[in-house]
Amino acid sequence: MRVRTLVAGAQIMARALWTGSLSFGLVNIPIEIHTAVKDKGPHFRMLRKKDKSRIQFQRVAETDGEIVEWDDIVKGYEYAKGQFVVLTPQDFEKAALKKDRVIDIQDFVESDAVDDRYFDKPYYLLPAKGGAKAYALLREAIKASSRIGVAKFVLRSKQRLAAIEAIGDALILSTMRFRDELARLDEYDFPPATRVEKKQVQLAQRLIEEFASKWDPEKYTDDYRENIMKVVQAKRERKTPDLEPVADPQSAHVVDLMERLRKSLGTKRAFTAKVAKATRAGRKSAVKKSTRKTPTSHRRTAA
């Protein structure tokens, strides 16, 4: 079963990215679209080395290197190498779909029938004024059906495919990719199942079971981003950063798959036991420190 979790307690921007209505059949629910993800960075600027002056980028013509003003720039489609068809604003207007501010649910499909390759970016749907009751009704109906709505709508002059799901108390709109945007599986050469022995599968299954756990998004953090920010802070304070350890390099060449699988069994248990032992040792050390006699001067101060 496909499981997708949104971070609990995410802050919702006060200003909506899009306003309109959610439509299915003859039902229209006034809604707002808000962002459901946050860009955590970090972001860097390109600077000149000698004086940290910011680097600016200019629009330069390829043929003569001259700077081009915005008023002299047009959009062109390259149909062959070096051959372009120029499109005017009027051309784009002709091709644009009607901006009717409606998210039109066209179907409700089984959630498991849509694989994750189609999903792109999630957004929160919030009811606009007068839409709370109908919003809650649709949300509960979607939950009970175990289905997701498949809809089309126009965002920034571009038609989007979208999925409407119920997660907790929220309706979630996830933009989706159209079928022709996905590379076909038959374009690649994947190894057939005939190369896998039954004993190998059984041993690999044991390893999977050993690593089996409940999904907890809080457990997985971006160690690289944390390390980068530690480096930044340490450079500001002119200190040595305390960084997360780098993972041991592992060879991609597996000589004996069965032997590697056997050696892997028990590694998680051993690691968990090691962490637990270190935690217990830390607690004992803390207890010993707390039970030491307090110096007379400290007792007086505390009194």
KEFIDO-769099 format. One line per 10 residues: number of its first residue (from 1); their letters; for each residue x, y, z of N, C-alpha, C. Coordinates in steps of 0.2 Angstrom, whole numbers. Example, Ala and Ser with C-alpha at 12.3 -4.5 7.8 and 13.67 -1.06 7.14 Angstrom:
# KEFIDO-769099
1	AS	66:-28:39:62:-22:39:66:-16:39 | 64:-11:35:68:-5:36:64:0:39 $
//
This chain:
# KEFIDO-769099
1	MRVRTLVAGA	4:-6:0:0:0:0:4:6:0 | 3:11:-4:7:17:-5:5:21:2 | 11:23:5:10:28:11:14:34:10 | 11:40:10:14:46:10:12:50:16 | 17:53:19:16:57:25:18:64:25 | 14:68:27:16:75:27:18:77:34 | 23:82:34:26:83:41:20:87:45 | 20:84:51:15:87:56:17:94:58 | 12:98:59:13:104:62:17:109:57 | 17:108:50:20:112:46:16:119:46 $
11	QIMARALWTG	20:124:45:16:131:45:14:132:39 | 8:135:39:4:137:32:5:144:31 | 7:146:25:7:153:23:0:156:24 | 0:162:26:-6:166:27:-9:167:20 | -5:169:15:-7:170:8:-8:164:4 | -14:163:1:-15:158:-3:-11:158:-10 | -8:153:-13:-5:153:-19:-10:153:-25 | -16:150:-23:-21:150:-29:-28:149:-25 | -33:153:-28:-40:152:-25:-45:151:-31 | -50:147:-29:-55:145:-34:-60:140:-31 $
21	SLSFGLVNIP	-61:135:-34:-66:130:-32:-64:123:-34 | -66:118:-29:-65:111:-31:-72:108:-33 | -72:105:-39:-78:103:-42:-78:96:-44 | -84:93:-42:-85:86:-44:-93:85:-45 | -95:83:-51:-102:83:-52:-105:90:-52 | -110:91:-48:-113:97:-48:-111:101:-41 | -106:98:-38:-104:101:-31:-98:105:-32 | -98:111:-30:-92:116:-30:-91:118:-23 | -84:117:-21:-82:119:-14:-77:125:-15 | -78:131:-12:-73:136:-13:-67:134:-9 $
31	IEIHTAVKDK	-61:134:-12:-55:132:-8:-49:137:-10 | -44:136:-6:-37:140:-7:-32:134:-7 | -27:136:-11:-21:131:-11:-15:135:-7 | -12:131:-3:-7:133:1:-1:129:0 | 5:131:1:11:127:1:11:122:6 | 13:116:5:14:110:10:21:108:12 | 26:111:8:33:110:9:37:116:10 | 43:116:14:47:121:15:54:120:12 | 57:125:9:63:125:7:68:126:13 | 72:121:15:76:122:21:83:124:19 $
41	GPHFRMLRKK	85:125:12:91:127:11:97:122:12 | 103:124:14:105:131:14:106:134:7 | 105:141:6:107:144:0:113:148:0 | 117:148:-6:123:151:-6:123:156:-12 | 127:161:-11:128:166:-16:135:165:-19 | 136:167:-26:142:167:-29:145:174:-28 | 152:173:-25:155:180:-23:162:180:-27 | 164:186:-28:171:187:-30:176:185:-24 | 181:181:-25:185:179:-20:189:184:-16 | 191:189:-19:195:194:-16:192:199:-11 $
51	DKSRIQFQRV	185:200:-13:182:205:-8:175:203:-7 | 173:197:-8:166:195:-7:161:199:-10 | 162:202:-16:157:205:-20:152:201:-23 | 146:202:-23:141:197:-26:142:197:-34 | 141:191:-37:141:191:-44:134:192:-47 | 134:196:-52:128:197:-55:128:193:-62 | 122:191:-64:122:187:-71:118:192:-76 | 121:192:-82:117:196:-87:115:192:-93 | 111:194:-97:108:191:-103:113:193:-108 | 116:189:-111:121:190:-116:120:186:-123 $
61	AETDGEIVEW	120:190:-128:119:186:-135:124:182:-137 | 123:176:-139:128:171:-141:133:173:-146 | 130:177:-151:133:178:-157:139:184:-157 | 137:189:-153:142:195:-152:143:197:-145 | 141:193:-140:142:194:-133:139:201:-130 | 135:204:-134:132:210:-131:126:209:-126 | 125:213:-121:120:213:-116:113:214:-119 | 108:210:-118:102:211:-121:97:213:-116 | 93:218:-117:88:221:-113:82:216:-113 | 78:216:-108:72:212:-108:67:213:-114 $
71	DDIVKGYEYA	66:220:-116:62:222:-121:64:219:-128 | 70:217:-129:73:214:-135:73:206:-135 | 70:203:-130:70:196:-129:63:193:-131 | 64:188:-135:58:184:-137:59:177:-136 | 53:173:-136:54:166:-135:53:162:-141 | 58:157:-142:58:153:-148:58:146:-146 | 55:142:-151:56:134:-150:61:132:-155 | 66:128:-153:71:125:-157:68:118:-160 | 66:118:-166:63:112:-169:69:108:-173 | 74:111:-174:80:108:-177:86:112:-174 $
81	KGQFVVLTPQ	92:109:-174:98:113:-171:99:119:-175 | 99:125:-171:100:131:-174:94:134:-177 | 88:130:-178:82:133:-181:77:134:-176 | 74:140:-176:69:142:-171:63:145:-174 | 57:143:-171:51:147:-172:49:151:-166 | 49:158:-168:47:163:-163:40:163:-161 | 38:163:-155:31:164:-153:30:170:-149 | 25:174:-151:23:180:-148:18:179:-142 | 17:184:-138:13:184:-132:6:182:-135 | 4:184:-141:-3:182:-143:-3:175:-145 $
91	DFEKAALKKD	2:172:-147:2:165:-148:1:161:-142 | 4:163:-137:3:159:-130:-4:160:-128 | -7:166:-129:-14:167:-127:-18:162:-131 | -17:161:-137:-21:157:-141:-21:150:-139 | -15:148:-136:-14:141:-134:-16:140:-127 | -17:145:-123:-18:145:-116:-25:142:-115 | -26:138:-110:-33:136:-108:-37:141:-104 | -43:140:-104:-47:145:-100:-46:145:-92 | -44:150:-89:-43:151:-82:-49:151:-79 | -52:146:-77:-59:146:-74:-59:145:-67 $
101	RVIDIQDFVE	-53:145:-64:-52:144:-57:-55:138:-54 | -55:133:-57:-59:127:-55:-54:121:-55 | -54:117:-50:-50:111:-50:-56:105:-51 | -56:103:-57:-61:98:-59:-59:91:-58 | -62:88:-53:-61:81:-52:-65:77:-57 | -61:73:-61:-64:69:-66:-65:62:-65 | -61:59:-60:-62:52:-58:-60:51:-51 | -62:46:-48:-60:43:-41:-57:36:-42 | -51:35:-41:-48:29:-43:-45:26:-36 | -43:20:-36:-40:16:-31:-34:19:-29 $
111	SDAVDDRYFD	-32:21:-23:-26:24:-21:-20:20:-23 | -20:13:-22:-15:9:-24:-13:8:-31 | -18:10:-35:-18:9:-43:-13:14:-46 | -11:20:-42:-7:25:-45:0:24:-42 | 5:23:-46:12:22:-43:15:29:-41 | 20:29:-37:23:35:-35:26:39:-40 | 28:36:-46:31:40:-51:27:46:-53 | 21:45:-53:16:51:-55:16:57:-51 | 17:56:-44:16:61:-40:22:66:-40 | 21:73:-39:26:78:-39:26:82:-33 $
121	KPYYLLPAKG	22:87:-32:23:91:-26:16:92:-23 | 16:92:-16:10:92:-12:8:99:-10 | 2:100:-10:-1:107:-7:-6:105:-3 | -8:110:2:-13:110:6:-19:113:3 | -25:110:3:-31:113:1:-35:115:8 | -37:122:8:-40:124:14:-47:127:11 | -52:126:15:-59:129:13:-59:136:13 | -62:139:8:-63:147:8:-69:148:12 | -71:154:12:-77:157:16:-83:153:13 | -87:150:18:-93:146:16:-92:139:14 $
131	GAKAYALLRE	-86:137:14:-84:130:11:-83:125:16 | -83:127:22:-80:122:28:-84:115:28 | -91:116:28:-95:110:29:-94:105:23 | -94:108:17:-94:104:11:-87:101:10 | -82:105:13:-75:102:13:-74:96:17 | -77:97:23:-76:91:28:-80:85:26 | -86:86:22:-90:81:20:-86:77:14 | -83:81:10:-79:77:4:-73:74:7 | -69:77:12:-64:74:15:-66:67:19 | -71:67:22:-73:61:26:-75:55:21 $
141	AIKASSRIGV	-78:57:15:-81:53:10:-75:50:6 | -70:54:5:-63:51:2:-60:46:7 | -60:48:13:-57:43:18:-60:36:18 | -67:37:18:-71:30:18:-70:26:12 | -69:30:6:-69:26:0:-62:23:-2 | -57:25:2:-50:23:0:-48:24:-7 | -51:30:-10:-49:32:-16:-46:39:-16 | -43:41:-22:-41:47:-23:-44:51:-29 | -45:57:-29:-48:60:-34:-43:62:-39 | -44:61:-46:-39:64:-51:-42:69:-55 $
151	AKFVLRSKQR	-39:75:-55:-42:81:-57:-37:85:-62 | -40:90:-65:-36:94:-69:-38:102:-67 | -33:106:-68:-34:113:-66:-28:117:-70 | -29:123:-70:-24:128:-73:-20:132:-68 | -14:131:-68:-10:135:-63:-4:138:-67 | -4:145:-66:1:149:-70:1:148:-77 | -5:148:-80:-6:147:-87:-5:140:-90 | -3:135:-85:-1:128:-88:-6:123:-84 | -9:119:-89:-13:114:-86:-10:109:-82 | -12:107:-76:-9:102:-72:-14:96:-71 $
161	LAAIEAIGDA	-11:91:-70:-14:85:-67:-13:84:-60 | -18:82:-56:-18:82:-49:-21:77:-46 | -19:75:-40:-22:70:-36:-25:73:-29 | -31:72:-27:-34:74:-21:-35:69:-16 | -31:70:-11:-31:64:-5:-34:67:1 | -36:63:6:-37:65:13:-32:62:17 | -28:67:21:-23:64:26:-25:68:32 | -27:64:37:-29:68:43:-35:72:42 | -34:78:45:-40:83:44:-39:87:37 | -34:85:33:-33:90:27:-35:86:21 $
171	LILSTMRFRD	-37:90:16:-37:88:9:-30:90:6 | -27:85:3:-20:87:0:-21:86:-8 | -19:91:-11:-18:91:-18:-11:90:-20 | -9:85:-24:-3:84:-26:-3:84:-34 | 2:89:-36:2:89:-44:5:83:-46 | 3:81:-52:5:74:-55:9:75:-62 | 12:70:-64:15:70:-70:10:67:-75 | 10:69:-81:6:66:-87:10:59:-89 | 6:55:-92:10:48:-94:16:49:-98 | 15:54:-103:21:55:-108:27:58:-105 $
181	ELARLDEYDF	26:60:-99:32:63:-95:36:58:-92 | 34:52:-91:38:47:-88:41:43:-93 | 48:41:-92:52:37:-96:49:30:-95 | 48:26:-101:45:20:-101:50:14:-98 | 47:10:-94:52:4:-91:55:0:-97 | 52:0:-102:55:-5:-108:61:-1:-111 | 62:5:-109:68:9:-112:74:7:-109 | 74:3:-103:80:1:-99:80:-6:-99 | 86:-9:-97:88:-16:-97:88:-18:-90 | 83:-20:-87:83:-22:-80:84:-30:-79 $
191	PPATRVEKKQ	88:-32:-74:90:-39:-74:83:-44:-72 | 83:-49:-76:77:-54:-75:77:-57:-68 | 71:-60:-66:71:-63:-60:74:-70:-60 | 75:-73:-66:79:-79:-67:86:-80:-64 | 89:-74:-63:96:-73:-61:96:-74:-53 | 90:-74:-50:90:-74:-43:88:-81:-40 | 92:-84:-35:91:-90:-32:86:-90:-27 | 82:-95:-25:77:-95:-20:80:-94:-13 | 86:-97:-12:90:-96:-5:92:-89:-4 | 94:-86:-10:96:-79:-9:90:-74:-7 $
201	VQLAQRLIEE	84:-76:-10:78:-72:-9:76:-73:-2 | 76:-79:1:74:-81:8:79:-77:13 | 86:-77:11:90:-74:16:89:-66:15 | 88:-64:9:87:-56:9:80:-54:13 | 75:-59:12:69:-58:16:70:-57:24 | 75:-62:26:76:-62:33:80:-55:35 | 84:-53:31:87:-46:32:82:-41:32 | 78:-41:27:72:-36:27:68:-36:33 | 67:-42:36:63:-42:42:67:-39:48 | 73:-40:48:77:-38:53:77:-30:53 $
211	FASKWDPEKY	77:-27:48:77:-20:47:70:-17:47 | 65:-21:48:58:-19:47:56:-14:53 | 53:-9:52:51:-4:57:45:0:55 | 42:3:59:36:8:58:39:14:55 | 35:17:50:37:23:46:37:29:51 | 42:32:52:43:38:57:47:43:53 | 44:48:50:48:53:46:52:57:50 | 51:58:57:55:62:61:62:58:62 | 63:52:60:69:48:61:74:50:56 | 72:52:50:76:53:45:78:61:44 $
221	TDDYRENIMK	84:63:45:86:70:45:92:70:39 | 92:77:37:97:78:32:104:80:35 | 108:75:36:114:75:39:119:80:35 | 119:80:29:123:85:25:121:92:26 | 115:94:26:113:100:28:115:103:35 | 114:98:40:116:99:46:124:101:47 | 128:96:43:135:97:43:137:104:40 | 134:106:34:135:112:31:134:118:36 | 128:118:39:127:123:44:132:124:50 | 134:118:52:139:117:57:146:121:55 $
231	VVQAKRERKT	147:119:49:153:122:46:153:130:45 | 147:132:43:146:139:43:146:143:50 | 143:139:55:143:142:61:150:142:64 | 154:137:63:161:136:66:165:141:62 | 164:142:56:169:147:52:167:154:55 | 161:156:57:159:162:60:163:163:66 | 163:158:70:166:158:77:173:156:77 | 176:154:71:183:152:71:184:146:75 | 180:141:75:181:135:78:181:129:74 | 182:123:76:182:117:72:175:114:73 $
241	PDLEPVADPQ	172:113:67:165:110:68:165:103:70 | 160:102:74:158:95:76:154:92:71 | 156:88:67:152:85:61:150:78:62 | 144:76:59:142:69:58:148:65:55 | 149:59:57:154:55:54:152:53:47 | 157:52:42:156:50:35:155:43:35 | 151:40:31:149:33:31:155:30:28 | 157:24:30:162:20:27:161:18:20 | 166:19:16:165:17:8:164:10:8 | 159:8:3:157:1:2:158:0:-5 $
251	SAHVVDLMER	161:-6:-6:162:-8:-13:156:-10:-17 | 155:-8:-23:149:-10:-27:150:-17:-30 | 156:-20:-30:157:-26:-33:156:-32:-27 | 151:-36:-28:149:-41:-23:152:-48:-26 | 157:-50:-23:160:-57:-25:155:-62:-23 | 153:-63:-17:149:-68:-14:142:-65:-11 | 137:-65:-15:131:-62:-12:128:-65:-6 | 128:-72:-6:126:-75:0:130:-74:6 | 136:-73:5:141:-72:11:139:-65:14 | 138:-60:9:137:-53:11:130:-53:15 $
261	LRKSLGTKRA	125:-57:12:119:-57:16:119:-60:23 | 123:-65:23:124:-69:30:127:-64:35 | 133:-60:32:136:-56:37:132:-50:39 | 127:-48:34:123:-42:36:118:-44:41 | 116:-50:42:111:-52:47:114:-51:54 | 110:-48:58:113:-46:65:116:-40:66 | 118:-36:60:121:-30:60:117:-25:64 | 110:-24:62:106:-19:65:105:-21:73 | 104:-27:74:104:-29:82:110:-27:85 | 116:-28:82:122:-27:85:123:-19:86 $
271	FTAKVAKATR	121:-15:81:121:-8:82:117:-5:87 | 110:-8:87:106:-6:92:108:-7:99 | 111:-13:100:114:-15:107:119:-11:109 | 124:-9:104:129:-4:105:127:2:107 | 122:5:104:119:11:106:116:11:113 | 112:6:114:109:5:121:114:5:126 | 119:1:125:125:0:130:128:7:131 | 129:11:126:132:17:127:127:22:131 | 121:21:129:116:26:133:116:24:140 | 116:17:142:116:15:149:122:18:152 $
281	AGRKSAVKKS	128:17:149:134:19:152:134:27:153 | 131:31:149:130:38:150:126:39:156 | 120:36:156:116:37:162:119:35:169 | 123:30:169:127:28:175:132:33:177 | 135:36:172:140:41:173:137:47:176 | 131:49:173:127:55:175:125:54:183 | 123:48:184:121:46:191:126:47:196 | 132:44:194:138:45:198:140:52:200 | 140:56:195:141:63:195:136:66:200 | 130:65:199:125:68:203:125:66:211 $
291	TRKTPTSHRR	128:60:212:128:57:219:135:59:223 | 139:62:219:146:64:222:144:70:228 | 148:70:233:147:75:238:148:82:235 | 143:86:236:143:93:234:148:97:238 | 152:101:235:157:105:239:153:110:244 | 156:111:250:153:115:255:151:122:253 | 155:125:249:154:132:246:147:131:242 | 146:126:238:141:125:233:134:124:238 | 135:120:243:129:119:247:127:126:250 | 132:130:252:130:136:255:126:141:250 $
301	TAA	129:140:244:126:145:239:119:142:237 | 118:136:237:111:133:236:107:135:241 | 109:135:248:105:136:253:103:144:253 $
//
